[in-house]
Amino acid sequence: MNPIIELRKVSKSFGGSVVLDAIDLSIYPGKALVVIGPSGAGKSTILRIIAGLMTPDSGEVYIAGRRRTGLIEDSPDPIAISMVFQQAALFDSLTVQENVGFTLFQHSNLDRDEIARLVEEKLSMVGLSGISDRYPAQLSGGMRKRVSFARAIMADPENPQDNPSVILYDEPTAGLDPIASTVIEDLVRQLQRQGSCGTYVMVSHQESTIRRTADRVAFLYGGKLSWEGSVDEIDTTDNPFVRQFFSASLTGPIRVVN
């Protein structure tokens, strides 16, 4: 199976600090990859490079076998990639309907009634029927996350090539209580099974999210991918980074930041 996304020797620095150091990473169709590691390791940077929101300092990014040059706005990718941001990133002054249907309102030829129907369809898929007239401030944190999921899977039926082939999730359960986290974790897998988007890359610190949403796990530390394996291998690997991370031990190769 050929990768749907591939990073080859990708490096990125900020202010002289190396965040990614010649990273090689492959994402395969229909698979769920969760990138883990301590705070500040560069996990979100990887997502932004994959999304085309940031360019690497060196190295190559391949999307569906084609090398990307520049940012996503410079040249469209051969497949659509959607991103769910950590803080949901909804427009506070817009209703749920206007948030979820934003791209269609701005860039499609669909009439308002058809967009409203499509929005309600997506909201139903994430378990939020009947809230299209509310504003983000009227929603709980978990509901705002689900609205952002509905927006991420929205596409113009007149342009099926715009249907996302890959979704990127940046800490989708951050700040949520355990029950709300379980709802989000189940939703991520449900959307994958429904075929809305079978391939996703997620960044997470939360153990339950990692174990319940990952097929494969990649551990990032010191600018390098120090380990990659199946979710089942978390409990059997001798890798000291993985052992320390999941045991929350202060002793090990991961430096403790006070």
ChimeraX attribute file (.defattr): number of C-alpha atoms within 10 A of each C-alpha:
attribute: neighborCount
match mode: 1-to-1
recipient: residues
	/A:1	5
	/A:2	11
	/A:3	15
	/A:4	19
	/A:5	20
	/A:6	22
	/A:7	23
	/A:8	15
	/A:9	16
	/A:10	21
	/A:11	22
	/A:12	23
	/A:13	15
	/A:14	9
	/A:15	5
	/A:16	7
	/A:17	9
	/A:18	14
	/A:19	21
	/A:20	26
	/A:21	19
	/A:22	19
	/A:23	18
	/A:24	16
	/A:25	17
	/A:26	13
	/A:27	20
	/A:28	18
	/A:29	17
	/A:30	17
	/A:31	16
	/A:32	23
	/A:33	26
	/A:34	27
	/A:35	25
	/A:36	26
	/A:37	22
	/A:38	19
	/A:39	12
	/A:40	13
	/A:41	19
	/A:42	23
	/A:43	26
	/A:44	21
	/A:45	18
	/A:46	24
	/A:47	22
	/A:48	16
	/A:49	18
	/A:50	26
	/A:51	21
	/A:52	22
	/A:53	13
	/A:54	16
	/A:55	22
	/A:56	23
	/A:57	13
	/A:58	15
	/A:59	16
	/A:60	19
	/A:61	25
	/A:62	18
	/A:63	20
	/A:64	18
	/A:65	13
	/A:66	13
	/A:67	15
	/A:68	20
	/A:69	15
	/A:70	14
	/A:71	17
	/A:72	17
	/A:73	9
	/A:74	10
	/A:75	11
	/A:76	12
	/A:77	19
	/A:78	15
	/A:79	15
	/A:80	17
	/A:81	23
	/A:82	21
	/A:83	24
	/A:84	23
	/A:85	19
	/A:86	18
	/A:87	16
	/A:88	21
	/A:89	13
	/A:90	21
	/A:91	15
	/A:92	12
	/A:93	11
	/A:94	15
	/A:95	19
	/A:96	28
	/A:97	22
	/A:98	22
	/A:99	23
	/A:100	29
	/A:101	25
	/A:102	18
	/A:103	14
	/A:104	21
	/A:105	16
	/A:106	9
	/A:107	9
	/A:108	15
	/A:109	11
	/A:110	15
	/A:111	10
	/A:112	12
	/A:113	9
	/A:114	11
	/A:115	22
	/A:116	17
	/A:117	13
	/A:118	20
	/A:119	26
	/A:120	22
	/A:121	16
	/A:122	23
	/A:123	25
	/A:124	14
	/A:125	19
	/A:126	22
	/A:127	15
	/A:128	16
	/A:129	13
	/A:130	10
	/A:131	17
	/A:132	18
	/A:133	11
	/A:134	14
	/A:135	19
	/A:136	21
	/A:137	13
	/A:138	13
	/A:139	14
	/A:140	12
	/A:141	19
	/A:142	21
	/A:143	20
	/A:144	20
	/A:145	26
	/A:146	24
	/A:147	27
	/A:148	25
	/A:149	28
	/A:150	26
	/A:151	26
	/A:152	25
	/A:153	23
	/A:154	24
	/A:155	21
	/A:156	18
	/A:157	13
	/A:158	10
	/A:159	9
	/A:160	10
	/A:161	13
	/A:162	17
	/A:163	19
	/A:164	20
	/A:165	22
	/A:166	29
	/A:167	26
	/A:168	24
	/A:169	23
	/A:170	23
	/A:171	19
	/A:172	27
	/A:173	26
	/A:174	17
	/A:175	13
	/A:176	15
	/A:177	11
	/A:178	13
	/A:179	10
	/A:180	16
	/A:181	19
	/A:182	16
	/A:183	16
	/A:184	23
	/A:185	19
	/A:186	14
	/A:187	18
	/A:188	24
	/A:189	17
	/A:190	16
	/A:191	17
	/A:192	18
	/A:193	12
	/A:194	10
	/A:195	11
	/A:196	19
	/A:197	23
	/A:198	20
	/A:199	21
	/A:200	26
	/A:201	24
	/A:202	25
	/A:203	26
	/A:204	23
	/A:205	18
	/A:206	16
	/A:207	11
	/A:208	14
	/A:209	24
	/A:210	21
	/A:211	17
	/A:212	14
	/A:213	22
	/A:214	21
	/A:215	16
	/A:216	21
	/A:217	25
	/A:218	22
	/A:219	21
	/A:220	24
	/A:221	24
	/A:222	17
	/A:223	20
	/A:224	17
	/A:225	19
	/A:226	15
	/A:227	16
	/A:228	20
	/A:229	14
	/A:230	13
	/A:231	19
	/A:232	13
	/A:233	13
	/A:234	17
	/A:235	10
	/A:236	10
	/A:237	13
	/A:238	10
	/A:239	13
	/A:240	14
	/A:241	19
	/A:242	26
	/A:243	17
	/A:244	15
	/A:245	19
	/A:246	13
	/A:247	9
	/A:248	10
	/A:249	11
	/A:250	11
	/A:251	11
	/A:252	14
	/A:253	13
	/A:254	17
	/A:255	11
	/A:256	10
	/A:257	6
	/A:258	3
